[in-house]
Amino acid sequence: MEVWLTPGKISMISLDRLTAEILSLPSASRAILADKLIESLEFDIDTDIQSAWSSEAKKRRDEVRDGSVRAIPGDDALAQVRNSIDL
């Protein structure tokens, strides 16, 4: 099946052709498009949950800044998790 997406109208184009054209864009343009596609999937966001995650992120940031917790490199953290679950 082919689908062309044009303003106010849907025509036909293959998904493979669309993918090839998108992949031929400069990386900055692909990044912008990826952001827009991801945003289009984010619907019905629960504002209470979003607020709770935002508060938690700020709390954790503040704990690192004030020294009450010590940050470790991501690779070390992943290694610790893998070791704890025997991967």
Backbone as XML, in Angstrom:
<?xml version="1.0"?>
<chain id="A" units="angstrom">
  <residue number="1" name="MET">
    <atom name="N" x="0.839" y="-1.180" z="0.000"/>
    <atom name="CA" x="0.000" y="0.000" z="0.000"/>
    <atom name="C" x="0.881" y="1.240" z="0.000"/>
  </residue>
  <residue number="2" name="GLU">
    <atom name="N" x="0.473" y="2.232" z="-0.703"/>
    <atom name="CA" x="1.209" y="3.491" z="-0.763"/>
    <atom name="C" x="0.342" y="4.615" z="-0.223"/>
  </residue>
  <residue number="3" name="VAL">
    <atom name="N" x="0.980" y="5.514" z="0.504"/>
    <atom name="CA" x="0.257" y="6.668" z="1.039"/>
    <atom name="C" x="1.124" y="7.905" z="0.902"/>
  </residue>
  <residue number="4" name="TRP">
    <atom name="N" x="0.628" y="8.922" z="0.244"/>
    <atom name="CA" x="1.278" y="10.239" z="0.157"/>
    <atom name="C" x="0.596" y="11.126" z="1.166"/>
  </residue>
  <residue number="5" name="LEU">
    <atom name="N" x="1.348" y="11.766" z="1.993"/>
    <atom name="CA" x="0.762" y="12.690" z="2.957"/>
    <atom name="C" x="1.024" y="14.108" z="2.481"/>
  </residue>
  <residue number="6" name="THR">
    <atom name="N" x="-0.015" y="14.792" z="2.102"/>
    <atom name="CA" x="0.088" y="16.182" z="1.680"/>
    <atom name="C" x="-0.934" y="16.978" z="2.458"/>
  </residue>
  <residue number="7" name="PRO">
    <atom name="N" x="-0.712" y="18.267" z="2.658"/>
    <atom name="CA" x="-1.650" y="19.066" z="3.437"/>
    <atom name="C" x="-3.083" y="18.918" z="2.924"/>
  </residue>
  <residue number="8" name="GLY">
    <atom name="N" x="-3.961" y="18.461" z="3.820"/>
    <atom name="CA" x="-5.369" y="18.353" z="3.484"/>
    <atom name="C" x="-5.732" y="17.202" z="2.575"/>
  </residue>
  <residue number="9" name="LYS">
    <atom name="N" x="-4.763" y="16.328" z="2.266"/>
    <atom name="CA" x="-5.044" y="15.285" z="1.292"/>
    <atom name="C" x="-4.123" y="14.095" z="1.538"/>
  </residue>
  <residue number="10" name="ILE">
    <atom name="N" x="-4.639" y="12.903" z="1.387"/>
    <atom name="CA" x="-3.813" y="11.702" z="1.500"/>
    <atom name="C" x="-3.761" y="11.053" z="0.130"/>
  </residue>
  <residue number="11" name="SER">
    <atom name="N" x="-2.549" y="10.859" z="-0.380"/>
    <atom name="CA" x="-2.340" y="10.158" z="-1.637"/>
    <atom name="C" x="-1.538" y="8.897" z="-1.327"/>
  </residue>
  <residue number="12" name="MET">
    <atom name="N" x="-1.044" y="8.214" z="-2.321"/>
    <atom name="CA" x="-0.360" y="6.951" z="-2.097"/>
    <atom name="C" x="1.152" y="7.031" z="-2.357"/>
  </residue>
  <residue number="13" name="ILE">
    <atom name="N" x="1.966" y="6.389" z="-1.465"/>
    <atom name="CA" x="3.412" y="6.233" z="-1.611"/>
    <atom name="C" x="3.809" y="5.028" z="-0.764"/>
  </residue>
  <residue number="14" name="SER">
    <atom name="N" x="4.831" y="4.306" z="-1.152"/>
    <atom name="CA" x="5.230" y="3.153" z="-0.349"/>
    <atom name="C" x="5.970" y="3.604" z="0.903"/>
  </residue>
  <residue number="15" name="LEU">
    <atom name="N" x="5.802" y="2.853" z="1.964"/>
    <atom name="CA" x="6.492" y="3.149" z="3.205"/>
    <atom name="C" x="7.997" y="3.075" z="2.993"/>
  </residue>
  <residue number="16" name="ASP">
    <atom name="N" x="8.450" y="2.137" z="2.175"/>
    <atom name="CA" x="9.884" y="2.027" z="1.880"/>
    <atom name="C" x="10.405" y="3.281" z="1.196"/>
  </residue>
  <residue number="17" name="ARG">
    <atom name="N" x="9.639" y="3.813" z="0.261"/>
    <atom name="CA" x="10.059" y="5.027" z="-0.444"/>
    <atom name="C" x="10.092" y="6.222" z="0.503"/>
  </residue>
  <residue number="18" name="LEU">
    <atom name="N" x="9.074" y="6.328" z="1.350"/>
    <atom name="CA" x="9.024" y="7.406" z="2.322"/>
    <atom name="C" x="10.215" y="7.307" z="3.279"/>
  </residue>
  <residue number="19" name="THR">
    <atom name="N" x="10.504" y="6.099" z="3.750"/>
    <atom name="CA" x="11.639" y="5.881" z="4.647"/>
    <atom name="C" x="12.943" y="6.270" z="3.973"/>
  </residue>
  <residue number="20" name="ALA">
    <atom name="N" x="13.130" y="5.865" z="2.730"/>
    <atom name="CA" x="14.354" y="6.201" z="1.994"/>
    <atom name="C" x="14.508" y="7.711" z="1.853"/>
  </residue>
  <residue number="21" name="GLU">
    <atom name="N" x="13.418" y="8.394" z="1.568"/>
    <atom name="CA" x="13.491" y="9.845" z="1.425"/>
    <atom name="C" x="13.813" y="10.516" z="2.754"/>
  </residue>
  <residue number="22" name="ILE">
    <atom name="N" x="13.200" y="10.031" z="3.827"/>
    <atom name="CA" x="13.470" y="10.600" z="5.140"/>
    <atom name="C" x="14.921" y="10.380" z="5.527"/>
  </residue>
  <residue number="23" name="LEU">
    <atom name="N" x="15.437" y="9.176" z="5.272"/>
    <atom name="CA" x="16.821" y="8.863" z="5.635"/>
    <atom name="C" x="17.837" y="9.644" z="4.803"/>
  </residue>
  <residue number="24" name="SER">
    <atom name="N" x="17.400" y="10.191" z="3.682"/>
    <atom name="CA" x="18.308" y="10.986" z="2.861"/>
    <atom name="C" x="18.405" y="12.434" z="3.354"/>
  </residue>
  <residue number="25" name="LEU">
    <atom name="N" x="17.548" y="12.799" z="4.315"/>
    <atom name="CA" x="17.601" y="14.152" z="4.873"/>
    <atom name="C" x="18.864" y="14.320" z="5.720"/>
  </residue>
  <residue number="26" name="PRO">
    <atom name="N" x="19.321" y="15.560" z="5.892"/>
    <atom name="CA" x="20.445" y="15.799" z="6.807"/>
    <atom name="C" x="20.063" y="15.364" z="8.222"/>
  </residue>
  <residue number="27" name="SER">
    <atom name="N" x="21.055" y="14.994" z="9.015"/>
    <atom name="CA" x="20.776" y="14.453" z="10.355"/>
    <atom name="C" x="19.980" y="15.426" z="11.217"/>
  </residue>
  <residue number="28" name="ALA">
    <atom name="N" x="20.247" y="16.723" z="11.114"/>
    <atom name="CA" x="19.499" y="17.693" z="11.923"/>
    <atom name="C" x="18.013" y="17.676" z="11.557"/>
  </residue>
  <residue number="29" name="SER">
    <atom name="N" x="17.717" y="17.553" z="10.286"/>
    <atom name="CA" x="16.323" y="17.493" z="9.842"/>
    <atom name="C" x="15.661" y="16.200" z="10.310"/>
  </residue>
  <residue number="30" name="ARG">
    <atom name="N" x="16.404" y="15.086" z="10.263"/>
    <atom name="CA" x="15.859" y="13.822" z="10.746"/>
    <atom name="C" x="15.574" y="13.891" z="12.244"/>
  </residue>
  <residue number="31" name="ALA">
    <atom name="N" x="16.447" y="14.574" z="12.990"/>
    <atom name="CA" x="16.241" y="14.710" z="14.438"/>
    <atom name="C" x="14.975" y="15.507" z="14.726"/>
  </residue>
  <residue number="32" name="ILE">
    <atom name="N" x="14.768" y="16.581" z="13.994"/>
    <atom name="CA" x="13.554" y="17.393" z="14.166"/>
    <atom name="C" x="12.321" y="16.559" z="13.836"/>
  </residue>
  <residue number="33" name="LEU">
    <atom name="N" x="12.396" y="15.818" z="12.744"/>
    <atom name="CA" x="11.271" y="14.972" z="12.344"/>
    <atom name="C" x="11.012" y="13.896" z="13.394"/>
  </residue>
  <residue number="34" name="ALA">
    <atom name="N" x="12.060" y="13.302" z="13.930"/>
    <atom name="CA" x="11.897" y="12.281" z="14.965"/>
    <atom name="C" x="11.197" y="12.865" z="16.180"/>
  </residue>
  <residue number="35" name="ASP">
    <atom name="N" x="11.601" y="14.062" z="16.591"/>
    <atom name="CA" x="10.936" y="14.729" z="17.717"/>
    <atom name="C" x="9.456" y="14.931" z="17.445"/>
  </residue>
  <residue number="36" name="LYS">
    <atom name="N" x="9.149" y="15.384" z="16.245"/>
    <atom name="CA" x="7.756" y="15.641" z="15.889"/>
    <atom name="C" x="6.944" y="14.346" z="15.865"/>
  </residue>
  <residue number="37" name="LEU">
    <atom name="N" x="7.547" y="13.263" z="15.376"/>
    <atom name="CA" x="6.847" y="11.977" z="15.353"/>
    <atom name="C" x="6.596" y="11.465" z="16.769"/>
  </residue>
  <residue number="38" name="ILE">
    <atom name="N" x="7.595" y="11.600" z="17.626"/>
    <atom name="CA" x="7.429" y="11.165" z="19.013"/>
    <atom name="C" x="6.362" y="11.996" z="19.709"/>
  </residue>
  <residue number="39" name="GLU">
    <atom name="N" x="6.395" y="13.306" z="19.491"/>
    <atom name="CA" x="5.371" y="14.175" z="20.075"/>
    <atom name="C" x="3.978" y="13.761" z="19.622"/>
  </residue>
  <residue number="40" name="SER">
    <atom name="N" x="3.863" y="13.328" z="18.373"/>
    <atom name="CA" x="2.554" y="12.949" z="17.855"/>
    <atom name="C" x="2.024" y="11.683" z="18.521"/>
  </residue>
  <residue number="41" name="LEU">
    <atom name="N" x="2.902" y="10.891" z="19.131"/>
    <atom name="CA" x="2.482" y="9.676" z="19.811"/>
    <atom name="C" x="2.119" y="9.921" z="21.269"/>
  </residue>
  <residue number="42" name="GLU">
    <atom name="N" x="2.535" y="11.043" z="21.792"/>
    <atom name="CA" x="2.289" y="11.356" z="23.189"/>
    <atom name="C" x="0.924" y="12.012" z="23.333"/>
  </residue>
  <residue number="43" name="PHE">
    <atom name="N" x="-0.047" y="11.205" z="23.721"/>
    <atom name="CA" x="-1.388" y="11.715" z="23.901"/>
    <atom name="C" x="-1.910" y="11.266" z="25.259"/>
  </residue>
  <residue number="44" name="ASP">
    <atom name="N" x="-2.925" y="11.936" z="25.727"/>
    <atom name="CA" x="-3.544" y="11.614" z="27.009"/>
    <atom name="C" x="-2.521" y="11.499" z="28.132"/>
  </residue>
  <residue number="45" name="ILE">
    <atom name="N" x="-1.609" y="12.469" z="28.208"/>
    <atom name="CA" x="-0.626" y="12.474" z="29.278"/>
    <atom name="C" x="-1.320" y="12.903" z="30.557"/>
  </residue>
  <residue number="46" name="ASP">
    <atom name="N" x="-1.215" y="12.077" z="31.577"/>
    <atom name="CA" x="-1.810" y="12.382" z="32.875"/>
    <atom name="C" x="-0.969" y="13.466" z="33.539"/>
  </residue>
  <residue number="47" name="THR">
    <atom name="N" x="-1.544" y="14.623" z="33.736"/>
    <atom name="CA" x="-0.786" y="15.746" z="34.289"/>
    <atom name="C" x="-0.319" y="15.479" z="35.715"/>
  </residue>
  <residue number="48" name="ASP">
    <atom name="N" x="-1.074" y="14.689" z="36.481"/>
    <atom name="CA" x="-0.638" y="14.345" z="37.841"/>
    <atom name="C" x="0.621" y="13.486" z="37.807"/>
  </residue>
  <residue number="49" name="ILE">
    <atom name="N" x="0.648" y="12.525" z="36.885"/>
    <atom name="CA" x="1.828" y="11.662" z="36.754"/>
    <atom name="C" x="3.005" y="12.476" z="36.243"/>
  </residue>
  <residue number="50" name="GLN">
    <atom name="N" x="2.776" y="13.323" z="35.256"/>
    <atom name="CA" x="3.843" y="14.174" z="34.718"/>
    <atom name="C" x="4.413" y="15.071" z="35.809"/>
  </residue>
  <residue number="51" name="SER">
    <atom name="N" x="3.546" y="15.635" z="36.635"/>
    <atom name="CA" x="3.977" y="16.504" z="37.725"/>
    <atom name="C" x="4.793" y="15.724" z="38.755"/>
  </residue>
  <residue number="52" name="ALA">
    <atom name="N" x="4.350" y="14.505" z="39.071"/>
    <atom name="CA" x="5.073" y="13.675" z="40.036"/>
    <atom name="C" x="6.464" y="13.336" z="39.528"/>
  </residue>
  <residue number="53" name="TRP">
    <atom name="N" x="6.591" y="12.964" z="38.234"/>
    <atom name="CA" x="7.906" y="12.648" z="37.662"/>
    <atom name="C" x="8.807" y="13.880" z="37.639"/>
  </residue>
  <residue number="54" name="SER">
    <atom name="N" x="8.224" y="15.026" z="37.328"/>
    <atom name="CA" x="8.993" y="16.263" z="37.304"/>
    <atom name="C" x="9.526" y="16.588" z="38.696"/>
  </residue>
  <residue number="55" name="SER">
    <atom name="N" x="8.680" y="16.433" z="39.711"/>
    <atom name="CA" x="9.106" y="16.683" z="41.094"/>
    <atom name="C" x="10.211" y="15.723" z="41.512"/>
  </residue>
  <residue number="56" name="GLU">
    <atom name="N" x="10.063" y="14.455" z="41.133"/>
    <atom name="CA" x="11.081" y="13.452" z="41.477"/>
    <atom name="C" x="12.411" y="13.771" z="40.793"/>
  </residue>
  <residue number="57" name="ALA">
    <atom name="N" x="12.356" y="14.161" z="39.543"/>
    <atom name="CA" x="13.587" y="14.500" z="38.816"/>
    <atom name="C" x="14.282" y="15.695" z="39.473"/>
  </residue>
  <residue number="58" name="LYS">
    <atom name="N" x="13.509" y="16.702" z="39.850"/>
    <atom name="CA" x="14.092" y="17.882" z="40.505"/>
    <atom name="C" x="14.682" y="17.522" z="41.859"/>
  </residue>
  <residue number="59" name="LYS">
    <atom name="N" x="13.995" y="16.649" z="42.608"/>
    <atom name="CA" x="14.492" y="16.211" z="43.915"/>
    <atom name="C" x="15.836" y="15.492" z="43.748"/>
  </residue>
  <residue number="60" name="ARG">
    <atom name="N" x="15.902" y="14.593" z="42.773"/>
    <atom name="CA" x="17.146" y="13.857" z="42.537"/>
    <atom name="C" x="18.266" y="14.788" z="42.078"/>
  </residue>
  <residue number="61" name="ARG">
    <atom name="N" x="17.929" y="15.749" z="41.222"/>
    <atom name="CA" x="18.924" y="16.735" z="40.790"/>
    <atom name="C" x="19.471" y="17.498" z="41.988"/>
  </residue>
  <residue number="62" name="ASP">
    <atom name="N" x="18.575" y="17.942" z="42.861"/>
    <atom name="CA" x="18.986" y="18.708" z="44.038"/>
    <atom name="C" x="19.853" y="17.864" z="44.977"/>
  </residue>
  <residue number="63" name="GLU">
    <atom name="N" x="19.547" y="16.568" z="45.106"/>
    <atom name="CA" x="20.348" y="15.688" z="45.959"/>
    <atom name="C" x="21.775" y="15.554" z="45.428"/>
  </residue>
  <residue number="64" name="VAL">
    <atom name="N" x="21.916" y="15.501" z="44.110"/>
    <atom name="CA" x="23.259" y="15.437" z="43.514"/>
    <atom name="C" x="23.972" y="16.765" z="43.742"/>
  </residue>
  <residue number="65" name="ARG">
    <atom name="N" x="23.263" y="17.856" z="43.525"/>
    <atom name="CA" x="23.879" y="19.181" z="43.682"/>
    <atom name="C" x="24.317" y="19.463" z="45.117"/>
  </residue>
  <residue number="66" name="ASP">
    <atom name="N" x="23.502" y="19.044" z="46.099"/>
    <atom name="CA" x="23.864" y="19.352" z="47.487"/>
    <atom name="C" x="24.773" y="18.295" z="48.110"/>
  </residue>
  <residue number="67" name="GLY">
    <atom name="N" x="25.095" y="17.262" z="47.351"/>
    <atom name="CA" x="26.048" y="16.260" z="47.817"/>
    <atom name="C" x="25.461" y="15.173" z="48.699"/>
  </residue>
  <residue number="68" name="SER">
    <atom name="N" x="24.149" y="15.150" z="48.871"/>
    <atom name="CA" x="23.556" y="14.114" z="49.716"/>
    <atom name="C" x="23.546" y="12.742" z="49.038"/>
  </residue>
  <residue number="69" name="VAL">
    <atom name="N" x="23.714" y="12.723" z="47.733"/>
    <atom name="CA" x="23.930" y="11.469" z="47.002"/>
    <atom name="C" x="25.107" y="11.675" z="46.058"/>
  </residue>
  <residue number="70" name="ARG">
    <atom name="N" x="25.767" y="10.570" z="45.730"/>
    <atom name="CA" x="26.926" y="10.640" z="44.842"/>
    <atom name="C" x="26.545" y="10.040" z="43.492"/>
  </residue>
  <residue number="71" name="ALA">
    <atom name="N" x="26.756" y="10.785" z="42.450"/>
    <atom name="CA" x="26.473" y="10.292" z="41.098"/>
    <atom name="C" x="27.600" y="9.369" z="40.661"/>
  </residue>
  <residue number="72" name="ILE">
    <atom name="N" x="27.247" y="8.362" z="39.873"/>
    <atom name="CA" x="28.262" y="7.477" z="39.303"/>
    <atom name="C" x="28.057" y="7.456" z="37.793"/>
  </residue>
  <residue number="73" name="PRO">
    <atom name="N" x="29.128" y="7.156" z="37.041"/>
    <atom name="CA" x="28.987" y="7.102" z="35.583"/>
    <atom name="C" x="27.942" y="6.060" z="35.161"/>
  </residue>
  <residue number="74" name="GLY">
    <atom name="N" x="27.241" y="6.355" z="34.085"/>
    <atom name="CA" x="26.200" y="5.463" z="33.589"/>
    <atom name="C" x="26.680" y="4.060" z="33.320"/>
  </residue>
  <residue number="75" name="ASP">
    <atom name="N" x="27.887" y="3.909" z="32.744"/>
    <atom name="CA" x="28.420" y="2.579" z="32.467"/>
    <atom name="C" x="28.591" y="1.781" z="33.755"/>
  </residue>
  <residue number="76" name="ASP">
    <atom name="N" x="29.047" y="2.448" z="34.821"/>
    <atom name="CA" x="29.206" y="1.775" z="36.115"/>
    <atom name="C" x="27.853" y="1.356" z="36.675"/>
  </residue>
  <residue number="77" name="ALA">
    <atom name="N" x="26.869" y="2.222" z="36.557"/>
    <atom name="CA" x="25.527" y="1.907" z="37.059"/>
    <atom name="C" x="24.952" y="0.699" z="36.329"/>
  </residue>
  <residue number="78" name="LEU">
    <atom name="N" x="25.094" y="0.679" z="34.997"/>
    <atom name="CA" x="24.594" y="-0.457" z="34.223"/>
    <atom name="C" x="25.320" y="-1.738" z="34.590"/>
  </residue>
  <residue number="79" name="ALA">
    <atom name="N" x="26.635" y="-1.654" z="34.807"/>
    <atom name="CA" x="27.408" y="-2.835" z="35.201"/>
    <atom name="C" x="26.909" y="-3.364" z="36.540"/>
  </residue>
  <residue number="80" name="GLN">
    <atom name="N" x="26.623" y="-2.471" z="37.482"/>
    <atom name="CA" x="26.110" y="-2.893" z="38.789"/>
    <atom name="C" x="24.757" y="-3.585" z="38.643"/>
  </residue>
  <residue number="81" name="VAL">
    <atom name="N" x="23.900" y="-3.042" z="37.809"/>
    <atom name="CA" x="22.577" y="-3.656" z="37.592"/>
    <atom name="C" x="22.753" y="-5.022" z="36.949"/>
  </residue>
  <residue number="82" name="ARG">
    <atom name="N" x="23.583" y="-5.099" z="35.917"/>
    <atom name="CA" x="23.798" y="-6.393" z="35.248"/>
    <atom name="C" x="24.359" y="-7.429" z="36.213"/>
  </residue>
  <residue number="83" name="ASN">
    <atom name="N" x="25.304" y="-7.009" z="37.054"/>
    <atom name="CA" x="25.868" y="-7.944" z="38.030"/>
    <atom name="C" x="24.828" y="-8.401" z="39.036"/>
  </residue>
  <residue number="84" name="SER">
    <atom name="N" x="23.928" y="-7.502" z="39.429"/>
    <atom name="CA" x="22.930" y="-7.849" z="40.441"/>
    <atom name="C" x="21.882" y="-8.804" z="39.905"/>
  </residue>
  <residue number="85" name="ILE">
    <atom name="N" x="21.690" y="-8.824" z="38.575"/>
    <atom name="CA" x="20.710" y="-9.764" z="37.991"/>
    <atom name="C" x="21.385" y="-10.846" z="37.173"/>
  </residue>
  <residue number="86" name="ASP">
    <atom name="N" x="22.691" y="-10.954" z="37.327"/>
    <atom name="CA" x="23.483" y="-12.023" z="36.688"/>
    <atom name="C" x="23.325" y="-12.080" z="35.180"/>
  </residue>
  <residue number="87" name="LEU">
    <atom name="N" x="23.473" y="-10.925" z="34.496"/>
    <atom name="CA" x="23.452" y="-10.917" z="33.025"/>
    <atom name="C" x="24.827" y="-11.101" z="32.469"/>
  </residue>
</chain>
